[in-house]
């Protein structure tokens, strides 16, 4: 098993955001943020997307680079209207 110092040396650390953090920063609902990021490459999806229960329990952790990429894409769509 790898020690935490080995993991820190081998894995680059990037800030990851919760859905609620981005929703607050962008002044959007958590549902809108979840829809924007759930299928975005690079987002960590923790939990089952298709559970046997009625309600799905999925936690998203969104890397800063993905936040920047989506923001850039959305900003360029707004300019081209």
N, C-alpha and C positions, 0 to 999 in steps of 0.2 A: 504494500500500500504506500502511496506517495505521501510525503509529509507536506504540511502547508507551505513551507518555504520552497519545496520543489515545484509545487503547483503555482505559486506566485511567480517563480522564475520562468516557467514554461507557458503560462497563459497571460496574454496581455490583458490588463485590467481596464475596462471601459465602463463609464457610468451607465447604469441601467435605470430606467424610469418605470414607475408604476403608472397604470392607466389614469388613476386619480391625479397624479402629479401633472401629467401632460394636459389633462382636462382643465385643471386650474390655471396653468400657464397660458393655454390657448383660449381660455374662456369658452369651452365647448362641453357638452355633456359627456359623461363617461361612456355612454352607449355609442356616441359618434366616434370617440377615440378608439374604442374597441373595434368598431367596424373598419376604421381606417387602417389599423395596424395588425389585426388578427391573422391575415394571410400574407403579410409583408415578410419577405425573406430577411432572416437575421433575428427575428423576434423570438424570444424564448417563450414557448407555450407550455405551461405546467398544468397538468390535469388532463382529463379526457374530453375530447371535442365531441364525441358521440356517446354519451353515457347511457346506461340502461334506464336511468331515472328520468323524470320529466325535465328537471333543471340540470343544466351542465355546470360543472364547477371547473372553470379554467382561469388561471392566473397568467397574465402577460407581463413580461419584463422586457422593456424596449431599450435597446442600446442607443446611446447618443447619436451614433453615426446614422442609424435608421431614422431617428427623429429628424435629423438634419436633412436626410434624403427626401423624406415625405414632405417636410416643410418646403423644401426647394421646389419639388414637383407641384405642390399645391399653389405656391406663389407664382410659378410660371404660368399655370393655368389661369390664374386671376388676371395676369397682365395681358394675356392673349384674347380676352373676351371681346 
